[in-house]
Amino acid sequence: MPVIEIEDLSFGWSAGLEPLLEIDQLSIQTGEKVFIEGPSGSGKSTLLNLLAGVLLPQRGEVRVLNQAMTARGNADRDRFRADHIGVIFQM
């Protein structure tokens, strides 16, 4: 079972602008190591915030530990993040 699954993800800061991130599909298995790289402003931190449920995509689904982050309310995502995800914010 994958620990992270992304399907048809699209995220942008404004509806009128071109999306910052578009990911057709991503699946990361237990024990798999992934390196994320790219220039400043390419969406690395945005992707991590989407995986943690801090942000929600405009389209698509983000699943972590078989839980749909997009189907959870704010408080439920906060509890899930506190129990399962470590986040160190940049700011």
C-alpha atoms as a printed R data frame, in Angstrom:
   type eleno elety resid chain resno       x      y       z
1  ATOM     1    CA   MET     A     1   0.000  0.000   0.000
2  ATOM     2    CA   PRO     A     2   1.390  3.444  -0.893
3  ATOM     3    CA   VAL     A     3   1.970  5.932   1.930
4  ATOM     4    CA   ILE     A     4   1.376  8.852  -0.467
5  ATOM     5    CA   GLU     A     5  -0.888  8.927  -3.514
6  ATOM     6    CA   ILE     A     6  -1.677 11.898  -5.715
7  ATOM     7    CA   GLU     A     7  -4.180 11.785  -8.557
8  ATOM     8    CA   ASP     A     8  -4.979 14.602 -11.013
9  ATOM     9    CA   LEU     A     9  -3.649 17.335  -8.683
10 ATOM    10    CA   SER     A    10  -3.816 20.977  -9.645
11 ATOM    11    CA   PHE     A    11  -2.941 23.879  -7.351
12 ATOM    12    CA   GLY     A    12  -2.637 27.584  -7.977
13 ATOM    13    CA   TRP     A    13  -2.780 30.610  -5.721
14 ATOM    14    CA   SER     A    14  -5.404 32.322  -7.881
15 ATOM    15    CA   ALA     A    15  -8.166 30.925 -10.079
16 ATOM    16    CA   GLY     A    16  -7.231 33.283 -12.916
17 ATOM    17    CA   LEU     A    17  -3.561 32.298 -13.057
18 ATOM    18    CA   GLU     A    18  -1.937 29.217 -14.500
19 ATOM    19    CA   PRO     A    19  -1.570 26.476 -11.833
20 ATOM    20    CA   LEU     A    20   1.691 26.390  -9.901
21 ATOM    21    CA   LEU     A    21   1.564 22.594  -9.574
22 ATOM    22    CA   GLU     A    22   0.018 19.947 -11.779
23 ATOM    23    CA   ILE     A    23   0.689 16.287 -11.009
24 ATOM    24    CA   ASP     A    24  -1.168 13.604 -12.950
25 ATOM    25    CA   GLN     A    25  -0.127 10.780 -10.650
26 ATOM    26    CA   LEU     A    26   2.390 10.146  -7.885
27 ATOM    27    CA   SER     A    27   2.655  7.079  -5.671
28 ATOM    28    CA   ILE     A    28   5.278  6.664  -2.954
29 ATOM    29    CA   GLN     A    29   5.587  3.290  -1.252
30 ATOM    30    CA   THR     A    30   6.561  2.513   2.339
31 ATOM    31    CA   GLY     A    31  10.349  2.740   2.708
32 ATOM    32    CA   GLU     A    32  10.817  4.513  -0.611
33 ATOM    33    CA   LYS     A    33  13.052  7.595  -0.516
34 ATOM    34    CA   VAL     A    34  12.187 10.597  -2.667
35 ATOM    35    CA   PHE     A    35  14.288 13.695  -3.348
36 ATOM    36    CA   ILE     A    36  12.425 16.850  -4.358
37 ATOM    37    CA   GLU     A    37  14.445 19.491  -6.154
38 ATOM    38    CA   GLY     A    38  13.766 22.537  -8.262
39 ATOM    39    CA   PRO     A    39  14.385 26.245  -8.467
40 ATOM    40    CA   SER     A    40  12.911 28.718  -6.034
41 ATOM    41    CA   GLY     A    41   9.209 29.179  -6.680
42 ATOM    42    CA   SER     A    42   8.738 25.862  -8.488
43 ATOM    43    CA   GLY     A    43   6.317 24.458  -5.883
44 ATOM    44    CA   LYS     A    44   8.427 22.219  -3.616
45 ATOM    45    CA   SER     A    45   7.125 23.695  -0.361
46 ATOM    46    CA   THR     A    46   3.635 23.946  -1.816
47 ATOM    47    CA   LEU     A    47   3.719 20.221  -2.564
48 ATOM    48    CA   LEU     A    48   4.809 19.445   0.992
49 ATOM    49    CA   ASN     A    49   2.026 21.667   2.351
50 ATOM    50    CA   LEU     A    50  -0.497 19.840   0.148
51 ATOM    51    CA   LEU     A    51   0.758 16.483   1.440
52 ATOM    52    CA   ALA     A    52   0.458 17.712   5.030
53 ATOM    53    CA   GLY     A    53  -3.039 19.078   4.476
54 ATOM    54    CA   VAL     A    54  -1.989 22.648   5.219
55 ATOM    55    CA   LEU     A    55  -3.180 23.541   1.698
56 ATOM    56    CA   LEU     A    56  -5.903 21.927  -0.395
57 ATOM    57    CA   PRO     A    57  -5.721 21.496  -4.173
58 ATOM    58    CA   GLN     A    58  -8.175 23.157  -6.528
59 ATOM    59    CA   ARG     A    59  -8.548 19.783  -8.253
60 ATOM    60    CA   GLY     A    60  -7.539 16.216  -7.565
61 ATOM    61    CA   GLU     A    61  -6.910 14.014  -4.595
62 ATOM    62    CA   VAL     A    62  -4.098 13.740  -2.062
63 ATOM    63    CA   ARG     A    63  -4.032 10.580   0.053
64 ATOM    64    CA   VAL     A    64  -1.618 10.025   2.937
65 ATOM    65    CA   LEU     A    65  -1.641  6.681   4.765
66 ATOM    66    CA   ASN     A    66  -4.760  5.816   2.744
67 ATOM    67    CA   GLN     A    67  -6.571  8.886   4.116
68 ATOM    68    CA   ALA     A    68  -7.945 11.461   1.682
69 ATOM    69    CA   MET     A    69  -6.648 14.826   2.902
70 ATOM    70    CA   THR     A    70  -9.128 16.587   0.614
71 ATOM    71    CA   ALA     A    71 -12.088 14.883   2.347
72 ATOM    72    CA   ARG     A    72 -11.125 16.017   5.868
73 ATOM    73    CA   GLY     A    73 -12.166 19.210   7.597
74 ATOM    74    CA   ASN     A    74  -9.610 21.676   8.952
75 ATOM    75    CA   ALA     A    75  -9.613 20.343  12.537
76 ATOM    76    CA   ASP     A    76  -9.473 16.735  11.329
77 ATOM    77    CA   ARG     A    77  -6.491 17.512   9.073
78 ATOM    78    CA   ASP     A    78  -4.790 19.234  12.025
79 ATOM    79    CA   ARG     A    79  -5.284 16.121  14.206
80 ATOM    80    CA   PHE     A    80  -4.055 13.816  11.429
81 ATOM    81    CA   ARG     A    81  -0.978 15.998  10.882
82 ATOM    82    CA   ALA     A    82  -0.249 16.068  14.640
83 ATOM    83    CA   ASP     A    83  -0.509 12.269  14.857
84 ATOM    84    CA   HIS     A    84   1.248 11.247  11.616
85 ATOM    85    CA   ILE     A    85   3.235 14.031   9.927
86 ATOM    86    CA   GLY     A    86   6.157 16.122  11.147
87 ATOM    87    CA   VAL     A    87   6.205 19.635   9.700
88 ATOM    88    CA   ILE     A    88   8.859 22.285  10.240
89 ATOM    89    CA   PHE     A    89   7.599 25.513   8.688
90 ATOM    90    CA   GLN     A    90  10.015 27.768   6.829
91 ATOM    91    CA   MET     A    91   8.798 31.007   8.342
